[in-house]
Amino acid sequence: MRAVRLLVVTAVAAERDAAARGLCPVTTCPPPATPGRSTVRVTTGGAGLGHLPIRADLVAGGVGPAASAATTAAALTAAAARDEPYDLVISAGIAGGFAPVAALGSVVVADRVVAADLGADSPDGFLSVDTLGFGVTEYRSAPHLAAAVARGLGAVHAPVLTVSTATGTAERAAELRERHQAAAEAMEGFGAAEAAAGQGTPFLEIRTVSNAVGPRDRSAWRIKEALAALRDAFGVLHTVLTRGAPPPYS
């Protein structure tokens, strides 16, 4: 039985390592490296009859959508060249949550990812690049898989925004929440989704909430707790994937 091949892209090593611990490695070995990035491979055998084995490459790809897109595209291309294409790309990490939808410590599984600040200002307000006719600003997650993962995690299942400048005011937070009905804001998901879409690979984004979107109050951030929640979320994700339907995911 072939292992399910996962590519997990985070911004920083602490997120990558939390996800790796959640996957409960039986064996860990160095994978073929993504150029310039630190990658960890986790392999797990099927824990029961009919359970699928997992092979996950986890890479800390850097902060922001450009870094995420470049890292994801490089890893997907390298895997395809080895004739070992990935079955699923997962953008993962901690994030800001939009109150009251996603409280501190909660888990969000994106139903779609939105490039919330990709566009132009105008006297009539923000114009997205798809409104301008230049491209796209959102990608949908693999719908059946995302819904199943959200159910398994007891997670909020709603849009996750990708921004290049983190929101720092209550007014901006309210504007984004109203415009997109979003649950969380991060900085990498759209880049990974764009790279995955370019190669026809299904995509998920999983975030755990470390702070509220809005004014920056570092004393209220709960990064340690959010990383622990990320670890736990990947433990549940492992169960969902090993016991669920095999790829291709939809």
DRENTOR-876335 format. One record per atom (N, C-alpha, C): x, y, z; atom name; residue in three letters; residue number from 0. Coordinates in steps of 0.02 Angstrom, whole numbers. Each point is the difference from the previous one (the first is absolute). Layout:
DRENTOR-876335
u  v  w  kolse  bagu  marlo
X  Y  Z  CA  ALA  NUM
...
//
This chain:
DRENTOR-876335
u  v  w  kolse  bagu  marlo
43  -59  0  N  MET  0
-43  59  0  CA  MET  0
44  62  0  C  MET  0
-7  43  -51  N  ARG  1
42  58  -5  CA  ARG  1
-18  52  53  C  ARG  1
52  31  28  N  ALA  2
-12  52  50  CA  ALA  2
-31  62  -32  C  ALA  2
-42  33  38  N  VAL  3
-26  66  -19  CA  VAL  3
58  50  7  C  VAL  3
13  37  -54  N  ARG  4
56  46  0  CA  ARG  4
-25  71  14  C  ARG  4
22  28  56  N  LEU  5
-20  67  20  CA  LEU  5
58  49  -6  C  LEU  5
-14  61  -21  N  LEU  6
47  55  5  CA  LEU  6
-31  51  47  C  LEU  6
32  12  57  N  VAL  7
-24  47  50  CA  VAL  7
48  60  0  C  VAL  7
-27  59  -15  N  VAL  8
40  61  -5  CA  VAL  8
-20  47  56  C  VAL  8
49  18  42  N  THR  9
-11  48  53  CA  THR  9
45  60  -12  C  THR  9
-9  52  41  N  ALA  10
44  58  -6  CA  ALA  10
66  -11  36  C  ALA  10
-4  -26  62  N  VAL  11
59  -4  42  CA  VAL  11
8  -70  27  C  VAL  11
60  -13  27  N  ALA  12
17  -68  23  CA  ALA  12
-43  -22  59  C  ALA  12
-19  46  44  N  ALA  13
-40  -20  58  CA  ALA  13
-67  -29  -22  C  ALA  13
-30  28  -52  N  GLU  14
-63  -26  -27  CA  GLU  14
12  -68  -33  C  GLU  14
53  -4  -40  N  ARG  15
16  -64  -33  CA  ARG  15
9  -55  52  C  ARG  15
36  14  52  N  ASP  16
16  -52  50  CA  ASP  16
-62  -19  40  C  ASP  16
-44  47  13  N  ALA  17
-63  -17  35  CA  ALA  17
-42  -46  -42  C  ALA  17
-5  14  -65  N  ALA  18
-39  -44  -44  CA  ALA  18
32  -69  -4  C  ALA  18
67  -2  -4  N  ALA  19
35  -64  -4  CA  ALA  19
-13  -42  63  C  ALA  19
2  31  58  N  ARG  20
-13  -37  62  CA  ARG  20
-71  -27  1  C  ARG  20
-47  38  -27  N  GLY  21
-68  -23  -1  CA  GLY  21
-11  -61  -44  C  GLY  21
40  -6  -52  N  LEU  22
-7  -57  -45  CA  LEU  22
28  -65  30  C  LEU  22
31  5  59  N  CYS  23
22  -58  38  CA  CYS  23
46  -45  -41  C  CYS  23
61  22  -16  N  PRO  24
42  -39  -44  CA  PRO  24
20  -67  29  C  PRO  24
-4  -50  -43  N  VAL  25
30  -65  16  CA  VAL  25
73  1  -20  C  VAL  25
14  27  -59  N  THR  26
68  9  -22  CA  THR  26
7  69  -32  C  THR  26
57  29  6  N  THR  27
14  64  -31  CA  THR  27
65  -6  -38  C  THR  27
0  23  -62  N  CYS  28
60  -3  -40  CA  CYS  28
5  63  -42  C  CYS  28
60  21  -18  N  PRO  29
5  61  -40  CA  PRO  29
-25  -10  -71  C  PRO  29
-45  42  -23  N  PRO  30
-25  -5  -69  CA  PRO  30
47  37  -47  C  PRO  30
-11  -8  -65  N  PRO  31
35  44  -46  CA  PRO  31
-18  72  17  C  PRO  31
50  43  8  N  ALA  32
-11  66  26  CA  ALA  32
-33  47  -51  C  ALA  32
-45  42  25  N  THR  33
-23  56  -39  CA  THR  33
56  52  2  C  THR  33
23  25  -56  N  PRO  34
59  44  0  CA  PRO  34
-8  59  47  C  PRO  34
48  8  45  N  GLY  35
2  57  44  CA  GLY  35
-46  -4  60  C  GLY  35
-37  -54  8  N  ARG  36
-48  -4  55  CA  ARG  36
14  -63  42  C  ARG  36
-22  3  62  N  SER  37
11  -55  47  CA  SER  37
-63  -44  0  C  SER  37
8  -62  -20  N  THR  38
-56  -46  -8  CA  THR  38
8  -60  46  C  THR  38
-56  -21  29  N  VAL  39
-3  -60  42  CA  VAL  39
-47  -49  -34  C  VAL  39
19  -63  -2  N  ARG  40
-45  -53  -25  CA  ARG  40
-24  -43  58  C  ARG  40
-64  -12  1  N  VAL  41
-31  -43  50  CA  VAL  41
-37  -56  -38  C  VAL  41
13  -62  19  N  THR  42
-36  -56  -29  CA  THR  42
-34  -39  55  C  THR  42
-62  -20  -12  N  THR  43
-36  -41  48  CA  THR  43
-33  -57  -36  C  THR  43
2  -58  30  N  GLY  44
-35  -58  -28  CA  GLY  44
-74  3  18  C  GLY  44
-41  -35  -39  N  GLY  45
-70  -6  17  CA  GLY  45
-8  -35  67  C  GLY  45
-37  32  46  N  ALA  46
-4  -27  69  CA  ALA  46
-49  -57  7  C  ALA  46
-37  -16  -52  N  GLY  47
-48  -54  5  CA  GLY  47
-16  -27  -69  C  GLY  47
-40  -51  -2  N  LEU  48
-18  -32  -62  CA  LEU  48
-34  50  -46  C  LEU  48
28  8  -60  N  GLY  49
-29  45  -48  CA  GLY  49
18  73  10  C  GLY  49
38  16  52  N  HIS  50
20  69  12  CA  HIS  50
57  19  -47  C  HIS  50
-2  59  -26  N  LEU  51
49  22  -49  CA  LEU  51
63  25  33  C  LEU  51
59  -19  -24  N  PRO  52
62  30  25  CA  PRO  52
6  71  -27  C  PRO  52
39  40  36  N  ILE  53
9  71  -16  CA  ILE  53
75  14  -9  C  ILE  53
16  38  -51  N  ARG  54
68  27  -6  CA  ARG  54
-7  76  -10  C  ARG  54
24  37  49  N  ALA  55
-8  73  -2  CA  ALA  55
68  34  -1  C  ALA  55
7  46  -47  N  ASP  56
58  44  -2  CA  ASP  56
-23  68  27  C  ASP  56
32  23  52  N  LEU  57
-19  63  32  CA  LEU  57
56  50  -9  C  LEU  57
-16  58  -27  N  VAL  58
51  49  -15  CA  VAL  58
-19  68  28  C  VAL  58
48  33  33  N  ALA  59
-8  69  23  CA  ALA  59
21  45  -58  C  ALA  59
-50  26  -35  N  GLY  60
14  33  -64  CA  GLY  60
10  75  3  C  GLY  60
-8  30  59  N  GLY  61
8  72  6  CA  GLY  61
-66  36  6  C  GLY  61
4  64  19  N  VAL  62
-60  40  15  CA  VAL  62
-24  35  -63  C  VAL  62
-65  -1  -11  N  GLY  63
-31  37  -54  CA  GLY  63
-19  -43  -59  C  GLY  63
-46  25  -42  N  PRO  64
-25  -40  -56  CA  PRO  64
52  -16  -53  C  PRO  64
47  46  -13  N  ALA  65
50  -13  -51  CA  ALA  65
46  -57  21  C  ALA  65
24  2  62  N  ALA  66
43  -54  24  CA  ALA  66
-37  -67  0  C  ALA  66
-62  2  20  N  SER  67
-39  -62  2  CA  SER  67
-11  -28  -69  C  SER  67
-16  43  -48  N  ALA  68
-11  -23  -68  CA  ALA  68
63  -29  -30  C  ALA  68
57  34  11  N  ALA  69
63  -25  -28  CA  ALA  69
19  -67  30  C  ALA  69
-6  -6  66  N  THR  70
17  -63  33  CA  THR  70
-45  -57  -22  C  THR  70
-64  13  -3  N  THR  71
-48  -51  -20  CA  THR  71
12  -22  -72  C  THR  71
10  48  -45  N  ALA  72
11  -16  -70  CA  ALA  72
64  -41  -9  C  ALA  72
53  19  36  N  ALA  73
63  -37  -6  CA  ALA  73
-8  -72  24  C  ALA  73
-35  -9  56  N  ALA  74
-9  -68  28  CA  ALA  74
-44  -42  -46  C  ALA  74
-53  29  -27  N  LEU  75
-44  -37  -45  CA  LEU  75
37  -20  -64  C  LEU  75
40  45  -26  N  THR  76
37  -15  -61  CA  THR  76
52  -55  12  C  THR  76
35  5  56  N  ALA  77
51  -51  16  CA  ALA  77
-32  -68  9  C  ALA  77
-58  -2  33  N  ALA  78
-35  -64  10  CA  ALA  78
-24  -30  -66  C  ALA  78
-26  43  -43  N  ALA  79
-22  -25  -65  CA  ALA  79
58  -27  -41  C  ALA  79
58  33  5  N  ALA  80
59  -24  -37  CA  ALA  80
23  -68  26  C  ALA  80
-12  -15  63  N  ARG  81
18  -65  29  CA  ARG  81
-55  -52  -14  C  ARG  81
-53  20  -34  N  ASP  82
-58  -42  -12  CA  ASP  82
-32  -21  66  C  ASP  82
1  46  49  N  GLU  83
-32  -11  64  CA  GLU  83
-43  61  17  C  GLU  83
-49  16  -41  N  PRO  84
-39  61  12  CA  PRO  84
-38  -2  66  C  PRO  84
-9  59  29  N  TYR  85
-37  4  62  CA  TYR  85
-75  -8  -14  C  TYR  85
-35  -30  49  N  ASP  86
-72  -7  -4  CA  ASP  86
-37  61  28  C  ASP  86
34  38  42  N  LEU  87
-33  55  35  CA  LEU  87
52  50  24  C  LEU  87
-15  64  -9  N  VAL  88
39  55  28  CA  VAL  88
-39  29  58  C  VAL  88
33  9  57  N  ILE  89
-31  30  59  CA  ILE  89
40  62  21  C  ILE  89
-31  58  0  N  SER  90
30  59  30  CA  SER  90
-23  2  73  C  SER  90
47  5  46  N  ALA  91
-17  -7  71  CA  ALA  91
40  47  43  C  ALA  91
-28  16  58  N  GLY  92
35  43  47  CA  GLY  92
-48  34  46  C  GLY  92
26  48  38  N  ILE  93
-42  39  45  CA  ILE  93
-24  61  -38  C  ILE  93
-51  33  28  N  ALA  94
-33  55  -37  CA  ALA  94
-37  45  49  C  ALA  94
-21  57  -27  N  GLY  95
-46  42  36  CA  GLY  95
-72  -23  -14  C  GLY  95
-42  4  51  N  GLY  96
-70  -20  -7  CA  GLY  96
-46  61  2  C  GLY  96
-51  -1  -40  N  PHE  97
-50  53  1  CA  PHE  97
-52  -15  54  C  PHE  97
-3  43  50  N  ALA  98
-49  -8  53  CA  ALA  98
-70  19  -27  C  ALA  98
-52  -34  22  N  PRO  99
-1  -56  48  CA  PRO  99
2  -68  -34  C  PRO  99
15  -2  -65  N  VAL  100
-5  -62  -39  CA  VAL  100
53  -50  21  C  VAL  100
62  23  9  N  ALA  101
55  -45  16  CA  ALA  101
37  27  61  C  ALA  101
-12  -30  56  N  ALA  102
29  22  63  CA  ALA  102
72  -24  7  C  ALA  102
35  27  49  N  LEU  103
69  -22  13  CA  LEU  103
0  -75  13  C  LEU  103
48  -35  -32  N  GLY  104
7  -72  9  CA  GLY  104
-42  -42  -46  C  GLY  104
-46  31  -37  N  SER  105
-43  -39  -43  CA  SER  105
36  -20  -65  C  SER  105
-29  -47  -35  N  VAL  106
27  -25  -63  CA  VAL  106
-45  23  -57  C  VAL  106
31  21  -54  N  VAL  107
-37  21  -60  CA  VAL  107
25  -42  -59  C  VAL  107
-47  -30  -35  N  VAL  108
14  -33  -64  CA  VAL  108
-32  41  -54  C  VAL  108
40  24  -47  N  ALA  109
-26  45  -51  CA  ALA  109
-46  -37  -48  C  ALA  109
-58  30  -15  N  ASP  110
-39  -24  -57  CA  ASP  110
25  33  -64  C  ASP  110
29  60  7  N  ARG  111
34  33  -55  CA  ARG  111
52  46  28  C  ARG  111
51  16  -40  N  VAL  112
52  47  21  CA  VAL  112
-5  61  -46  C  VAL  112
8  59  30  N  VAL  113
-12  62  -35  CA  VAL  113
60  46  9  C  VAL  113
26  25  -56  N  ALA  114
52  52  1  CA  ALA  114
-34  66  13  C  ALA  114
-5  20  64  N  ALA  115
-45  53  20  CA  ALA  115
26  70  -17  C  ALA  115
65  7  -12  N  ASP  116
27  67  -16  CA  ASP  116
33  2  -69  C  ASP  116
-19  -46  -43  N  LEU  117
27  -2  -68  CA  LEU  117
-48  36  -46  C  LEU  117
17  63  -17  N  GLY  118
-45  39  -41  CA  GLY  118
21  73  0  C  GLY  118
-49  44  0  N  ALA  119
13  72  -4  CA  ALA  119
-50  38  42  C  ALA  119
23  56  30  N  ASP  120
-46  46  33  CA  ASP  120
-34  43  -53  C  ASP  120
-58  25  18  N  SER  121
-36  46  -45  CA  SER  121
-44  45  43  C  SER  121
-25  55  -29  N  PRO  122
-46  43  38  CA  PRO  122
-61  -37  26  C  PRO  122
-18  -55  -34  N  ASP  123
-58  -40  20  CA  ASP  123
18  -59  45  C  ASP  123
64  -4  20  N  GLY  124
22  -54  43  CA  GLY  124
47  -48  -35  C  GLY  124
12  -56  33  N  PHE  125
49  -49  -26  CA  PHE  125
-27  -37  -60  C  PHE  125
43  -10  -51  N  LEU  126
-18  -38  -59  CA  LEU  126
48  -59  -6  C  LEU  126
-25  -60  3  N  SER  127
42  -60  -4  CA  SER  127
23  -10  -72  C  SER  127
54  -39  -9  N  VAL  128
26  -9  -68  CA  VAL  128
-48  -38  -44  C  VAL  128
-42  -43  28  N  ASP  129
-49  -33  -43  CA  ASP  129
-54  49  -22  C  ASP  129
-18  48  44  N  THR  130
-46  52  -21  CA  THR  130
31  43  -55  C  THR  130
65  11  4  N  LEU  131
35  39  -50  CA  LEU  131
13  -39  -65  C  LEU  131
-10  -65  3  N  GLY  132
10  -42  -59  CA  GLY  132
72  -22  -10  C  GLY  132
40  1  54  N  PHE  133
71  -17  -6  CA  PHE  133
17  -71  20  C  PHE  133
-45  -35  34  N  GLY  134
18  -66  24  CA  GLY  134
-51  -24  51  C  GLY  134
23  -39  49  N  VAL  135
-45  -28  51  CA  VAL  135
25  20  69  C  VAL  135
-46  2  47  N  THR  136
18  16  69  CA  THR  136
-21  -53  49  C  THR  136
-28  -55  -23  N  GLU  137
-19  -52  47  CA  GLU  137
3  -69  -33  C  GLU  137
14  -49  43  N  TYR  138
-2  -71  -20  CA  TYR  138
-40  -38  51  C  TYR  138
-37  -48  -23  N  ARG  139
-39  -43  45  CA  ARG  139
43  -60  21  C  ARG  139
-8  -18  62  N  SER  140
31  -62  24  CA  SER  140
-36  -59  -31  C  SER  140
34  -59  2  N  ALA  141
-33  -62  -21  CA  ALA  141
-64  -7  42  C  ALA  141
-59  9  -29  N  PRO  142
-60  12  42  CA  PRO  142
-20  -58  44  C  PRO  142
0  -61  -27  N  HIS  143
-22  -58  41  CA  HIS  143
51  -15  55  C  HIS  143
64  3  -18  N  LEU  144
52  -13  49  CA  LEU  144
1  54  54  C  LEU  144
-4  63  -21  N  ALA  145
2  55  49  CA  ALA  145
-58  -6  49  C  ALA  145
-59  -16  -25  N  ALA  146
-58  -8  45  CA  ALA  146
10  -58  48  C  ALA  146
29  -55  -24  N  ALA  147
12  -58  43  CA  ALA  147
52  16  54  C  ALA  147
52  35  -20  N  VAL  148
52  19  48  CA  VAL  148
-28  48  52  C  VAL  148
-39  49  -22  N  ALA  149
-31  47  47  CA  ALA  149
-44  -36  50  C  ALA  149
-39  -48  -24  N  ARG  150
-43  -39  46  CA  ARG  150
42  -38  50  C  ARG  150
53  -32  -25  N  GLY  151
42  -40  44  CA  GLY  151
34  42  54  C  GLY  151
17  62  -18  N  LEU  152
35  44  46  CA  LEU  152
-48  41  43  C  LEU  152
-64  -2  -16  N  GLY  153
-46  46  33  CA  GLY  153
19  72  -14  C  GLY  153
22  13  -61  N  ALA  154
29  65  -18  CA  ALA  154
-51  47  -31  C  ALA  154
15  63  2  N  VAL  155
-36  49  -40  CA  VAL  155
17  -13  -73  C  VAL  155
-51  0  -43  N  HIS  156
10  -14  -71  CA  HIS  156
-23  62  -38  C  HIS  156
47  42  -20  N  ALA  157
-16  65  -27  CA  ALA  157
60  28  -37  C  ALA  157
-7  56  -35  N  PRO  158
58  27  -36  CA  PRO  158
57  20  46  C  PRO  158
61  -11  -25  N  VAL  159
60  26  32  CA  VAL  159
32  50  -48  C  VAL  159
15  59  25  N  LEU  160
29  52  -41  CA  LEU  160
76  -4  -1  C  LEU  160
29  17  -57  N  THR  161
72  9  -6  CA  THR  161
14  74  -11  C  THR  161
44  28  42  N  VAL  162
19  70  -7  CA  VAL  162
76  5  1  C  VAL  162
25  53  -31  N  SER  163
71  14  3  CA  SER  163
17  47  58  C  SER  163
-49  38  24  N  THR  164
7  43  58  CA  THR  164
-53  -20  51  C  THR  164
22  -24  57  N  ALA  165
-47  -23  51  CA  ALA  165
-43  58  24  C  ALA  165
-63  -16  12  N  THR  166
-48  51  23  CA  THR  166
19  25  70  C  THR  166
-4  66  10  N  GLY  167
19  29  64  CA  GLY  167
-49  47  30  C  GLY  167
-60  6  -30  N  THR  168
-51  45  28  CA  THR  168
-67  -36  2  C  THR  168
-42  23  46  N  ALA  169
-66  -29  5  CA  ALA  169
-42  16  -62  C  ALA  169
10  59  -28  N  GLU  170
-38  20  -59  CA  GLU  170
16  -45  -60  C  GLU  170
64  -14  -10  N  ARG  171
20  -44  -55  CA  ARG  171
-24  -71  11  C  ARG  171
3  -23  62  N  ALA  172
-24  -67  15  CA  ALA  172
-75  -6  -16  C  ALA  172
-39  51  19  N  ALA  173
-71  -2  -13  CA  ALA  173
-15  2  -74  C  ALA  173
39  40  -37  N  GLU  174
-9  4  -73  CA  GLU  174
12  -67  -33  C  GLU  174
55  -33  18  N  LEU  175
16  -65  -31  CA  LEU  175
-50  -53  19  C  LEU  175
-20  -1  63  N  ARG  176
-48  -50  23  CA  ARG  176
-66  8  -38  C  ARG  176
-23  62  -9  N  GLU  177
-63  13  -34  CA  GLU  177
5  -18  -74  C  GLU  177
56  17  -31  N  ARG  178
8  -10  -72  CA  ARG  178
3  -74  -17  C  ARG  178
34  -40  41  N  HIS  179
15  -69  -19  CA  HIS  179
-34  -52  45  C  HIS  179
-32  20  54  N  GLN  180
-29  -48  47  CA  GLN  180
53  -50  23  C  GLN  180
60  26  14  N  ALA  181
58  -41  14  CA  ALA  181
3  -20  74  C  ALA  181
37  -55  12  N  ALA  182
11  -22  69  CA  ALA  182
70  16  24  C  ALA  182
49  3  -46  N  ALA  183
69  9  21  CA  ALA  183
39  38  -53  C  ALA  183
57  27  22  N  GLU  184
45  37  -44  CA  GLU  184
71  -27  11  C  GLU  184
33  -16  -56  N  ALA  185
70  -22  2  CA  ALA  185
36  31  -60  C  ALA  185
59  -26  -17  N  MET  186
41  34  -50  CA  MET  186
25  -46  -55  C  MET  186
-19  -64  0  N  GLU  187
31  -46  -47  CA  GLU  187
-48  -42  -43  C  GLU  187
-61  -9  22  N  GLY  188
-43  -50  -31  CA  GLY  188
-12  10  -74  C  GLY  188
-14  62  -21  N  PHE  189
-14  12  -71  CA  PHE  189
59  -17  -44  C  PHE  189
61  14  23  N  GLY  190
58  -17  -40  CA  GLY  190
7  -75  -11  C  GLY  190
-9  -39  54  N  ALA  191
3  -73  -6  CA  ALA  191
-57  -26  -44  C  ALA  191
-59  30  7  N  ALA  192
-58  -23  -40  CA  ALA  192
11  15  -74  C  ALA  192
30  57  -15  N  GLU  193
13  17  -70  CA  GLU  193
49  -50  -31  C  GLU  193
52  -17  37  N  ALA  194
48  -49  -26  CA  ALA  194
-32  -69  -8  C  ALA  194
-41  -20  48  N  ALA  195
-34  -65  -4  CA  ALA  195
-48  -1  -60  C  ALA  195
-37  54  -10  N  ALA  196
-47  3  -56  CA  ALA  196
37  -6  -66  C  ALA  196
60  30  -4  N  GLY  197
38  -3  -62  CA  GLY  197
20  -70  -20  C  GLY  197
3  -46  49  N  GLN  198
18  -69  -16  CA  GLN  198
-58  -49  13  C  GLN  198
-59  28  11  N  GLY  199
-58  -43  8  CA  GLY  199
0  -42  63  C  GLY  199
32  24  53  N  THR  200
4  -37  63  CA  THR  200
-51  26  49  C  THR  200
-40  -42  31  N  PRO  201
-49  23  50  CA  PRO  201
35  37  57  C  PRO  201
-39  43  32  N  PHE  202
29  47  49  CA  PHE  202
-46  5  61  C  PHE  202
32  8  59  N  LEU  203
-33  17  63  CA  LEU  203
40  54  35  C  LEU  203
-35  40  40  N  GLU  204
34  45  48  CA  GLU  204
-28  -12  69  C  GLU  204
45  -12  48  N  ILE  205
-19  -13  69  CA  ILE  205
36  51  44  C  ILE  205
-38  37  40  N  ARG  206
29  51  43  CA  ARG  206
-26  -7  71  C  ARG  206
44  14  49  N  THR  207
-21  5  69  CA  THR  207
11  71  23  C  THR  207
-46  25  40  N  VAL  208
-4  72  15  CA  VAL  208
42  17  61  C  VAL  208
48  45  -11  N  SER  209
44  23  53  CA  SER  209
-18  69  26  C  SER  209
-38  39  -38  N  ASN  210
-16  69  18  CA  ASN  210
-61  22  -39  C  ASN  210
-31  53  24  N  ALA  211
-57  29  -35  CA  ALA  211
26  46  -55  C  ALA  211
-34  0  -58  N  VAL  212
16  47  -53  CA  VAL  212
-20  69  23  C  VAL  212
46  49  -6  N  GLY  213
-14  68  21  CA  GLY  213
60  32  32  C  GLY  213
-9  46  47  N  PRO  214
56  34  32  CA  PRO  214
51  -50  28  C  PRO  214
63  15  -10  N  ARG  215
54  -45  21  CA  ARG  215
11  6  75  C  ARG  215
-20  -51  37  N  ASP  216
10  -3  72  CA  ASP  216
38  -65  15  C  ASP  216
66  5  -1  N  ARG  217
41  -60  7  CA  ARG  217
-12  -35  66  C  ARG  217
-20  36  51  N  SER  218
-12  -31  65  CA  SER  218
-59  -48  -2  C  SER  218
-44  8  -50  N  ALA  219
-58  -43  -6  CA  ALA  219
11  -59  -48  C  ALA  219
58  -2  -33  N  TRP  220
13  -54  -47  CA  TRP  220
12  -65  38  C  TRP  220
-22  -54  -28  N  ARG  221
7  -67  31  CA  ARG  221
34  -47  -51  C  ARG  221
62  16  -15  N  ILE  222
36  -38  -52  CA  ILE  222
14  -71  23  C  ILE  222
23  -9  61  N  LYS  223
14  -67  25  CA  LYS  223
-61  -44  -3  C  LYS  223
-57  27  22  N  GLU  224
-62  -38  0  CA  GLU  224
-23  -16  -72  C  GLU  224
10  48  -45  N  ALA  225
-20  -11  -70  CA  ALA  225
43  -54  -33  C  ALA  225
64  -1  17  N  LEU  226
43  -52  -27  CA  LEU  226
-19  -69  27  C  LEU  226
-19  -2  64  N  ALA  227
-24  -63  29  CA  ALA  227
-65  -22  -35  C  ALA  227
-43  47  -14  N  ALA  228
-62  -16  -36  CA  ALA  228
15  -24  -71  C  ALA  228
51  28  -31  N  LEU  229
20  -22  -67  CA  LEU  229
25  -72  2  C  LEU  229
40  -15  50  N  ARG  230
23  -70  8  CA  ARG  230
-59  -47  7  C  ARG  230
-47  18  43  N  ASP  231
-58  -43  11  CA  ASP  231
-43  -7  -63  C  ASP  231
-6  55  -36  N  ALA  232
-40  -2  -62  CA  ALA  232
30  -48  -50  C  ALA  232
66  -2  -5  N  PHE  233
31  -45  -48  CA  PHE  233
-4  -72  24  C  PHE  233
-5  -11  66  N  GLY  234
-13  -67  24  CA  GLY  234
-68  -25  -23  C  GLY  234
-51  43  4  N  VAL  235
-66  -19  -24  CA  VAL  235
0  -6  -76  C  VAL  235
34  46  -34  N  LEU  236
5  -5  -73  CA  LEU  236
28  -67  -22  C  LEU  236
51  -24  36  N  HIS  237
29  -65  -16  CA  HIS  237
-53  -54  2  C  HIS  237
-42  1  51  N  THR  238
-52  -50  6  CA  THR  238
-51  6  -58  C  THR  238
-19  62  -16  N  VAL  239
-49  10  -55  CA  VAL  239
28  -27  -65  C  VAL  239
63  14  -14  N  LEU  240
29  -20  -64  CA  LEU  240
13  -75  -4  C  LEU  240
23  -30  55  N  THR  241
16  -71  -3  CA  THR  241
-62  -43  -2  C  THR  241
-55  25  28  N  ARG  242
-61  -40  3  CA  ARG  242
-52  19  -53  C  ARG  242
16  54  -38  N  GLY  243
-47  24  -49  CA  GLY  243
12  -30  -69  C  GLY  243
-35  28  -49  N  ALA  244
7  -22  -69  CA  ALA  244
70  17  -26  C  ALA  244
29  -42  -42  N  PRO  245
66  14  -26  CA  PRO  245
-2  55  -53  C  PRO  245
58  27  -18  N  PRO  246
2  49  -55  CA  PRO  246
-24  -33  -65  C  PRO  246
-21  39  -50  N  PRO  247
4  74  -2  CA  PRO  247
-54  32  43  C  PRO  247
18  58  31  N  TYR  248
-45  36  43  CA  TYR  248
-41  50  -39  C  TYR  248
-61  9  24  N  SER  249
-44  49  -32  CA  SER  249
-36  39  53  C  SER  249
//
